[in-house]
Amino acid sequence: MRRAVESLLTRVLRSRIGIALALAVVVFGVIGAARLVAGPPDPGVGLSNRPDRPITTVAPTAGDDGAIATGAPPTPVTRAGELTPEQATDRFVAAWRGRPGLTADQWHAGLRPLSTPALTEKLAGADPTGVPAGRVAGDPTVQPRSETFVEVLVPFDTGRLRLELVAPDGRWLVDAVDWEQE
């Protein structure tokens, strides 16, 4: 027994593992003593103080406050004598596709009356030869989001052209263009 204690004191406690174990015992001893001196924890502090029922931000009698509408989609409003979203889409797609021999200035001039000023500015540096297009492969799908905002998907043989049309004053103009590659 004496030899075992002597070996423990001379070999194990002088090694790195022994020093690490001794430090761990000291640290846990200090933490344990601090907890004993501090007394029991306050039940009103920390995660134990959670509410006994869900927190609501809307009165339960206010009805459905979800983001998904269950009613019929809104009908787009068009000012008398102006193009409908479908007609504006057809004309924009025809101008977007262009024709052989069309210069960049002519292409931009064809899109300008069908686009918002913001889109016209974004397309200012675009080259019509680099615009993805092709053959229209089906009818456009109009998805009304509000009375003055619709999304239109136009299927092409190489992908889909997604247009966002706005009509703040009843005149439908393309505000955003996106190409979805298939």
TORMARBA-590493 format. One record per residue: residue in one letter; x, y, z of N, C-alpha, C in turn. Coordinates in nm, 3 decimals. Example, Ala and Ser with C-alpha at 12.3 -4.5 7.8 and 13.67 -1.06 7.14 Angstrom:
% residues 2
- kolti	neast	nnorth	nup	caeast	canorth	caup	ceast	cnorth	cup
- A	1.319	-0.569	0.780	1.230	-0.450	0.780	1.320	-0.330	0.780
- S	1.285	-0.225	0.708	1.367	-0.106	0.714	1.290	0.003	0.787
//
This chain:
% residues 182
- kolti	neast	nnorth	nup	caeast	canorth	caup	ceast	cnorth	cup
- M	0.082	-0.118	0.000	0.000	0.000	0.000	0.087	0.125	0.000
- R	0.190	0.119	0.080	0.279	0.233	0.088	0.343	0.262	-0.047
- R	0.376	0.159	-0.117	0.439	0.172	-0.249	0.339	0.233	-0.350
- A	0.212	0.200	-0.340	0.110	0.253	-0.430	0.091	0.402	-0.406
- V	0.087	0.443	-0.280	0.073	0.586	-0.247	0.197	0.661	-0.293
- E	0.312	0.601	-0.271	0.437	0.664	-0.312	0.441	0.681	-0.464
- S	0.395	0.581	-0.538	0.391	0.587	-0.684	0.293	0.695	-0.731
- L	0.179	0.704	-0.661	0.079	0.806	-0.696	0.137	0.945	-0.679
- L	0.206	0.968	-0.571	0.260	1.101	-0.543	0.377	1.136	-0.633
- T	0.458	1.043	-0.669	0.577	1.074	-0.746	0.556	1.068	-0.897
- R	0.475	0.978	-0.946	0.461	0.963	-1.091	0.334	1.028	-1.146
- V	0.220	0.994	-1.092	0.094	1.038	-1.150	0.071	1.186	-1.127
- L	0.091	1.234	-1.005	0.062	1.375	-0.977	0.164	1.469	-1.040
- R	0.280	1.421	-1.075	0.380	1.505	-1.140	0.365	1.505	-1.292
- S	0.281	1.420	-1.347	0.262	1.417	-1.492	0.159	1.523	-1.532
- R	0.144	1.545	-1.661	0.047	1.643	-1.711	-0.096	1.602	-1.678
- I	-0.126	1.476	-1.689	-0.260	1.426	-1.657	-0.290	1.448	-1.510
- G	-0.193	1.422	-1.426	-0.212	1.441	-1.283	-0.236	1.586	-1.248
- I	-0.161	1.675	-1.310	-0.179	1.818	-1.284	-0.317	1.863	-1.334
- A	-0.360	1.815	-1.450	-0.492	1.850	-1.504	-0.602	1.800	-1.412
- L	-0.589	1.678	-1.360	-0.688	1.624	-1.267	-0.692	1.706	-1.138
- A	-0.579	1.743	-1.087	-0.574	1.823	-0.964	-0.640	1.959	-0.985
- L	-0.614	2.023	-1.099	-0.677	2.152	-1.128	-0.828	2.138	-1.143
- A	-0.874	2.031	-1.204	-1.017	2.007	-1.220	-1.084	1.990	-1.084
- V	-1.018	1.917	-0.993	-1.073	1.899	-0.858	-1.082	2.033	-0.786
- V	-0.982	2.117	-0.801	-0.983	2.249	-0.737	-1.095	2.337	-0.793
- V	-1.109	2.339	-0.927	-1.213	2.423	-0.991	-1.352	2.377	-0.948
- F	-1.378	2.246	-0.954	-1.510	2.197	-0.913	-1.534	2.220	-0.764
- G	-1.430	2.214	-0.686	-1.444	2.242	-0.543	-1.483	2.387	-0.519
- V	-1.422	2.482	-0.592	-1.455	2.624	-0.577	-1.599	2.650	-0.622
- I	-1.638	2.591	-0.733	-1.775	2.610	-0.783	-1.876	2.552	-0.684
- G	-1.850	2.434	-0.633	-1.940	2.372	-0.536	-1.952	2.455	-0.409
- A	-1.840	2.506	-0.360	-1.843	2.588	-0.239	-1.920	2.717	-0.262
- A	-1.904	2.778	-0.379	-1.977	2.902	-0.410	-2.126	2.877	-0.416
- R	-2.168	2.763	-0.469	-2.311	2.731	-0.475	-2.368	2.705	-0.335
- L	-2.291	2.642	-0.250	-2.337	2.618	-0.114	-2.354	2.749	-0.037
- V	-2.263	2.840	-0.056	-2.268	2.968	0.016	-2.380	3.055	-0.039
- A	-2.407	3.051	-0.171	-2.507	3.138	-0.234	-2.649	3.099	-0.196
- G	-2.678	2.978	-0.164	-2.812	2.936	-0.127	-2.891	2.893	-0.249
- P	-3.024	2.871	-0.231	-3.106	2.824	-0.343	-3.126	2.933	-0.448
- P	-3.142	2.894	-0.576	-3.160	2.994	-0.683	-3.299	3.059	-0.675
- D	-3.308	3.180	-0.726	-3.435	3.254	-0.729	-3.522	3.195	-0.838
- P	-3.645	3.149	-0.809	-3.730	3.088	-0.912	-3.781	3.188	-1.015
- G	-3.771	3.315	-0.989	-3.818	3.416	-1.084	-3.715	3.454	-1.188
- V	-3.598	3.391	-1.187	-3.490	3.425	-1.279	-3.469	3.311	-1.378
- G	-3.442	3.345	-1.504	-3.405	3.245	-1.602	-3.524	3.182	-1.672
- L	-3.504	3.064	-1.728	-3.604	2.997	-1.808	-3.719	2.939	-1.726
- S	-3.701	2.929	-1.595	-3.808	2.871	-1.514	-3.926	2.968	-1.499
- N	-3.909	3.093	-1.538	-4.016	3.192	-1.526	-4.089	3.206	-1.659
- R	-4.141	3.099	-1.713	-4.211	3.104	-1.841	-4.362	3.119	-1.816
- P	-4.433	3.176	-1.913	-4.578	3.195	-1.894	-4.651	3.061	-1.892
- D	-4.768	3.061	-1.829	-4.845	2.937	-1.820	-4.940	2.918	-1.937
- R	-4.952	3.018	-2.028	-5.035	3.005	-2.149	-4.964	3.079	-2.263
- P	-5.002	3.054	-2.388	-4.935	3.121	-2.501	-4.953	3.272	-2.497
- I	-4.851	3.340	-2.544	-4.857	3.485	-2.554	-4.918	3.519	-2.690
- T	-5.026	3.593	-2.692	-5.091	3.630	-2.818	-5.072	3.778	-2.843
- T	-5.060	3.812	-2.970	-5.047	3.952	-3.008	-5.173	4.003	-3.078
- V	-5.267	3.912	-3.102	-5.393	3.946	-3.167	-5.505	3.891	-3.080
- A	-5.612	3.967	-3.069	-5.725	3.920	-2.992	-5.779	3.790	-3.053
- P	-5.808	3.689	-2.972	-5.856	3.562	-3.026	-5.986	3.574	-3.104
- T	-6.061	3.679	-3.081	-6.188	3.697	-3.153	-6.172	3.778	-3.281
- A	-6.049	3.817	-3.317	-6.027	3.902	-3.434	-6.036	3.825	-3.565
- G	-6.041	3.694	-3.563	-6.050	3.617	-3.687	-5.914	3.568	-3.731
- D	-5.909	3.516	-3.852	-5.787	3.460	-3.907	-5.689	3.570	-3.942
- D	-5.569	3.563	-3.887	-5.467	3.663	-3.919	-5.354	3.601	-4.001
- G	-5.382	3.488	-4.065	-5.281	3.420	-4.146	-5.250	3.496	-4.274
- A	-5.135	3.463	-4.333	-5.091	3.530	-4.455	-5.160	3.476	-4.580
- I	-5.214	3.356	-4.572	-5.274	3.295	-4.690	-5.423	3.331	-4.693
- A	-5.464	3.394	-4.801	-5.604	3.432	-4.816	-5.684	3.312	-4.866
- T	-5.803	3.296	-4.814	-5.886	3.184	-4.856	-5.992	3.227	-4.955
- G	-6.009	3.357	-4.973	-6.110	3.407	-5.067	-6.061	3.403	-5.210
- A	-6.144	3.451	-5.298	-6.109	3.456	-5.439	-5.997	3.558	-5.461
- P	-5.908	3.531	-5.558	-5.802	3.627	-5.584	-5.861	3.759	-5.635
- P	-5.793	3.869	-5.607	-5.845	3.998	-5.652	-5.846	4.008	-5.805
- T	-5.937	4.086	-5.855	-5.946	4.107	-5.999	-5.866	4.232	-6.035
- P	-5.771	4.219	-6.128	-5.693	4.337	-6.167	-5.783	4.446	-6.227
- V	-5.754	4.570	-6.189	-5.833	4.684	-6.235	-5.759	4.752	-6.349
- T	-5.828	4.772	-6.460	-5.770	4.838	-6.578	-5.851	4.964	-6.608
- R	-5.781	5.073	-6.632	-5.847	5.198	-6.669	-5.908	5.183	-6.808
- A	-6.019	5.247	-6.831	-6.088	5.238	-6.960	-5.996	5.282	-7.073
- G	-5.991	5.202	-7.178	-5.909	5.234	-7.295	-5.765	5.189	-7.284
- E	-5.725	5.131	-7.171	-5.587	5.084	-7.153	-5.580	4.933	-7.174
- L	-5.458	4.883	-7.186	-5.435	4.740	-7.206	-5.462	4.662	-7.079
- T	-5.518	4.542	-7.094	-5.532	4.451	-6.980	-5.395	4.392	-6.950
- P	-5.377	4.326	-6.833	-5.247	4.263	-6.806	-5.207	4.161	-6.914
- E	-5.303	4.087	-6.965	-5.273	3.988	-7.068	-5.225	4.056	-7.197
- Q	-5.292	4.164	-7.237	-5.253	4.236	-7.359	-5.117	4.302	-7.341
- A	-5.095	4.362	-7.225	-4.964	4.425	-7.198	-4.853	4.320	-7.200
- T	-4.882	4.201	-7.146	-4.785	4.091	-7.148	-4.753	4.049	-7.291
- D	-4.856	4.030	-7.373	-4.834	3.988	-7.511	-4.747	4.089	-7.586
- R	-4.776	4.216	-7.570	-4.698	4.319	-7.640	-4.555	4.325	-7.587
- F	-4.539	4.313	-7.454	-4.405	4.316	-7.397	-4.322	4.197	-7.445
- V	-4.383	4.079	-7.446	-4.310	3.959	-7.491	-4.270	3.973	-7.637
- A	-4.357	4.027	-7.720	-4.322	4.048	-7.861	-4.204	4.145	-7.873
- A	-4.207	4.252	-7.794	-4.096	4.348	-7.796	-3.970	4.286	-7.737
- W	-3.985	4.204	-7.634	-3.872	4.138	-7.568	-3.800	4.044	-7.664
- R	-3.876	3.967	-7.739	-3.818	3.873	-7.834	-3.751	3.944	-7.950
- G	-3.804	4.062	-7.987	-3.745	4.139	-8.097	-3.764	4.070	-8.230
- R	-3.682	4.113	-8.323	-3.684	4.054	-8.457	-3.542	4.062	-8.514
- P	-3.510	3.985	-8.614	-3.375	3.988	-8.672	-3.341	4.127	-8.724
- G	-3.219	4.169	-8.699	-3.170	4.298	-8.747	-3.208	4.416	-8.659
- L	-3.270	4.393	-8.545	-3.313	4.499	-8.454	-3.192	4.552	-8.377
- T	-3.173	4.683	-8.377	-3.062	4.742	-8.302	-3.101	4.751	-8.154
- A	-3.002	4.773	-8.069	-3.027	4.787	-7.925	-3.118	4.906	-7.896
- D	-3.096	5.018	-7.967	-3.180	5.136	-7.946	-3.326	5.108	-7.986
- Q	-3.346	5.037	-8.095	-3.482	5.003	-8.137	-3.548	4.907	-8.038
- W	-3.469	4.814	-7.985	-3.522	4.720	-7.886	-3.567	4.793	-7.760
- H	-3.482	4.883	-7.712	-3.515	4.962	-7.592	-3.637	5.051	-7.618
- A	-3.644	5.108	-7.737	-3.758	5.194	-7.772	-3.888	5.114	-7.775
- G	-3.882	4.987	-7.815	-4.000	4.903	-7.817	-4.047	4.863	-7.677
- L	-3.953	4.851	-7.583	-3.987	4.812	-7.447	-4.031	4.932	-7.361
- R	-3.981	5.050	-7.393	-4.003	5.169	-7.309	-4.151	5.200	-7.281
- P	-4.241	5.199	-7.380	-4.380	5.233	-7.349	-4.453	5.125	-7.268
- L	-4.395	5.007	-7.258	-4.458	4.897	-7.185	-4.394	4.872	-7.049
- S	-4.293	4.952	-7.012	-4.216	4.932	-6.889	-4.227	5.052	-6.797
- T	-4.206	5.027	-6.669	-4.198	5.136	-6.572	-4.064	5.207	-6.591
- P	-4.053	5.331	-6.546	-3.924	5.400	-6.556	-3.812	5.324	-6.484
- A	-3.844	5.259	-6.374	-3.742	5.184	-6.300	-3.688	5.068	-6.385
- L	-3.776	4.994	-6.451	-3.731	4.883	-6.535	-3.656	4.935	-6.657
- T	-3.703	5.044	-6.715	-3.634	5.103	-6.830	-3.491	5.138	-6.793
- E	-3.473	5.192	-6.673	-3.339	5.228	-6.627	-3.253	5.103	-6.606
- K	-3.312	4.997	-6.550	-3.237	4.872	-6.527	-3.195	4.807	-6.659
- L	-3.279	4.819	-6.761	-3.248	4.757	-6.890	-3.163	4.845	-6.981
- A	-3.123	4.962	-6.933	-3.052	5.059	-7.017	-2.927	4.999	-7.082
- G	-2.852	4.919	-7.011	-2.729	4.865	-7.067	-2.743	4.726	-7.127
- A	-2.864	4.674	-7.130	-2.884	4.537	-7.178	-2.870	4.529	-7.330
- D	-2.808	4.421	-7.374	-2.791	4.396	-7.517	-2.896	4.294	-7.560
- P	-2.980	4.326	-7.657	-3.087	4.232	-7.695	-3.037	4.099	-7.747
- T	-2.913	4.092	-7.795	-2.862	3.963	-7.843	-2.833	3.868	-7.727
- G	-2.812	3.922	-7.607	-2.784	3.838	-7.490	-2.907	3.806	-7.408
- V	-3.023	3.853	-7.451	-3.147	3.831	-7.377	-3.198	3.691	-7.406
- P	-3.223	3.613	-7.299	-3.276	3.479	-7.325	-3.418	3.487	-7.379
- A	-3.441	3.414	-7.482	-3.575	3.410	-7.543	-3.587	3.280	-7.618
- G	-3.658	3.280	-7.722	-3.682	3.160	-7.800	-3.823	3.165	-7.852
- R	-3.881	3.049	-7.864	-4.017	3.039	-7.914	-4.111	3.026	-7.795
- V	-4.221	3.103	-7.797	-4.322	3.094	-7.691	-4.386	2.956	-7.701
- A	-4.391	2.885	-7.586	-4.435	2.745	-7.588	-4.574	2.725	-7.527
- G	-4.646	2.831	-7.499	-4.778	2.816	-7.439	-4.837	2.951	-7.403
- D	-4.955	2.947	-7.344	-5.023	3.070	-7.304	-4.965	3.122	-7.173
- P	-4.957	3.254	-7.158	-4.911	3.310	-7.031	-5.008	3.278	-6.917
- T	-4.954	3.261	-6.799	-5.033	3.237	-6.679	-5.030	3.363	-6.593
- V	-5.147	3.424	-6.573	-5.157	3.547	-6.495	-5.200	3.511	-6.353
- Q	-5.122	3.558	-6.255	-5.152	3.535	-6.114	-5.173	3.670	-6.046
- P	-5.298	3.713	-6.028	-5.322	3.841	-5.962	-5.282	3.835	-5.815
- R	-5.209	3.936	-5.770	-5.169	3.947	-5.629	-5.250	4.055	-5.558
- S	-5.290	4.156	-5.634	-5.378	4.261	-5.583	-5.447	4.324	-5.704
- E	-5.523	4.428	-5.681	-5.591	4.494	-5.793	-5.493	4.567	-5.884
- T	-5.373	4.598	-5.833	-5.277	4.675	-5.911	-5.143	4.603	-5.928
- F	-5.139	4.473	-5.900	-5.014	4.398	-5.913	-5.045	4.255	-5.956
- V	-4.983	4.210	-6.065	-4.998	4.072	-6.112	-4.860	4.016	-6.147
- E	-4.848	3.884	-6.136	-4.730	3.813	-6.183	-4.774	3.730	-6.304
- V	-4.689	3.728	-6.406	-4.721	3.654	-6.527	-4.604	3.563	-6.560
- L	-4.633	3.436	-6.586	-4.532	3.340	-6.630	-4.559	3.307	-6.776
- V	-4.458	3.330	-6.859	-4.469	3.304	-7.003	-4.376	3.187	-7.036
- P	-4.430	3.071	-7.075	-4.344	2.957	-7.106	-4.279	2.971	-7.244
- F	-4.150	2.948	-7.247	-4.073	2.945	-7.371	-4.019	2.804	-7.389
- D	-3.966	2.775	-7.506	-3.910	2.643	-7.529	-3.781	2.620	-7.451
- T	-3.718	2.726	-7.400	-3.592	2.714	-7.327	-3.603	2.753	-7.180
- G	-3.719	2.795	-7.135	-3.735	2.838	-6.996	-3.866	2.912	-6.979
- R	-3.872	2.992	-6.872	-3.993	3.071	-6.845	-3.953	3.216	-6.818
- L	-4.029	3.306	-6.876	-4.012	3.449	-6.852	-4.113	3.488	-6.745
- R	-4.064	3.543	-6.634	-4.152	3.587	-6.526	-4.157	3.739	-6.526
- L	-4.277	3.791	-6.538	-4.297	3.936	-6.541	-4.380	3.978	-6.421
- E	-4.348	4.094	-6.366	-4.431	4.156	-6.263	-4.487	4.283	-6.324
- L	-4.619	4.292	-6.328	-4.686	4.408	-6.386	-4.754	4.487	-6.275
- V	-4.743	4.619	-6.282	-4.808	4.708	-6.186	-4.896	4.806	-6.262
- A	-5.001	4.851	-6.194	-5.092	4.949	-6.253	-5.142	5.044	-6.144
- P	-5.053	5.130	-6.093	-5.097	5.220	-5.986	-5.207	5.316	-6.031
- D	-5.211	5.347	-6.160	-5.313	5.439	-6.211	-5.406	5.372	-6.313
- G	-5.406	5.238	-6.316	-5.494	5.165	-6.408	-5.430	5.130	-6.540
- R	-5.307	5.173	-6.563	-5.233	5.141	-6.686	-5.126	5.038	-6.652
- W	-5.136	4.920	-6.714	-5.045	4.810	-6.679	-4.910	4.826	-6.746
- L	-4.803	4.823	-6.663	-4.666	4.833	-6.709	-4.583	4.723	-6.643
- V	-4.484	4.673	-6.715	-4.395	4.571	-6.661	-4.294	4.640	-6.570
- D	-4.283	4.589	-6.446	-4.193	4.649	-6.347	-4.071	4.562	-6.319
- A	-4.080	4.431	-6.344	-3.967	4.342	-6.319	-3.970	4.227	-6.420
- V	-3.851	4.183	-6.458	-3.834	4.073	-6.553	-3.737	3.974	-6.494
- D	-3.771	3.846	-6.501	-3.681	3.742	-6.452	-3.691	3.622	-6.547
- W	-3.578	3.555	-6.568	-3.574	3.439	-6.655	-3.548	3.316	-6.570
- E	-3.632	3.215	-6.584	-3.615	3.088	-6.514	-3.574	2.983	-6.615
- Q	-3.451	2.937	-6.605	-3.396	2.838	-6.698	-3.455	2.701	-6.668
- E	-3.489	2.626	-6.771	-3.538	2.489	-6.751	-3.434	2.390	-6.787
//
